[in-house]
Amino acid sequence: MKEMTAKELEHKLMSNEAVNIIDVREVEEVAEGKIPKALHIPLRLLEFRMHELDKNKEYVIVCHSGGRSSRAVQFLESYGFQVINMNGGMLAWEGETE
């Protein structure tokens, strides 16, 4: 499983790199703030919404602490998606939120 730190992701965003982020937390968690431009798809709905994703793109998966995002990464990898788990989740995120 490919992984990156919250700092690495923050650096990519600050450098204006094209990064696709999926936040797999629940609605009430996302209401407290999410990484700007992150697509919100709760983990329990991922199976039903993965048709919205492009297998030619790479996605960084984010959750609260890293557990759900690692499950999401394993699930999406099994369907041929290019995915990276953000270690530590939003607990490790020190960057801007919306």
N, C-alpha and C positions, 0 to 999 in steps of 0.2 A: 504494500500500500504506500503510495506516495504521500508525503506529508510536508507541510510548511508551517512556520511559526506565524503568530499574529503580527510580529514585527516585519517579517518578510512580506506578508500580504499588504501591510500598511505602506511599506516602502514602494511596492509595485503601484499602488493606487496614487501615492504622492508623485511618482514618476510618470503618471498618466499612461501607464501600460494598460492595454485592453485586458481586463480580468473579468471573468464571469463567476459570480458568487451566488451560491444557493444557500439560503438559511433554512434549516430543517426544524427549527424550534416551533413551538405552539404559538397560536395567535396572541395570547396574553403575554408571552415572553417577548415577542417581536414588538408589541405595543410599547415596551419599555425602551426600545431603541434597537436599530439594526445598522449594519454597515451600509453606507450609502450605495444605492444602485443594486443591492443584493435582491435576488428574486426569492420571494418567500414561498416555499413549498413544505408544509409540515411533513415530517417523516412518514406519518400514517397515510398520507395522500400521495407519496412519491410514486408508488406503483401505478397509480391512476393518472398521474400528470407527466410521466417521463416522456410522453409523446411530444411535449412542448420543448424538449431539449434536443440539441444538435450533436450528433456523435462526432462531428468534425471540429467541435470546440472542446476546450478544456475547462472544467468547472472546479472551483474551490468550494468545498462543503463546510458549512459552519453550523455549530449548535451552541448549547450553553457551556459545556465543559469538554467536549470532544468525543463522548461516547456515542451519541446518536449519529453524529456526523461520520464516525468510522463505520457504523452499520450501513449508513446511506452510501458510503464509498464502496463498500463490499457489494452491496446490492447493485449499484449502477455499473460497477466494473463487470459484474456477471452478465450484463446486457451489452457490453462493449463500449461503454462510455469512458472518456478520459477524465478522471477525477482525482482531486487532491484533498486530503483531510487537513483542516487547520487545527493544529495541536492547541489544546487548552480552551478552545471555543471562545465565546464572548467574555468569559472570565479573564482571559489573557489579552483581550482587545483593549488597547489604550487609545486608539484613534477616534476619529469623528464618528458620530452616529446620527441617524435621522429618525 
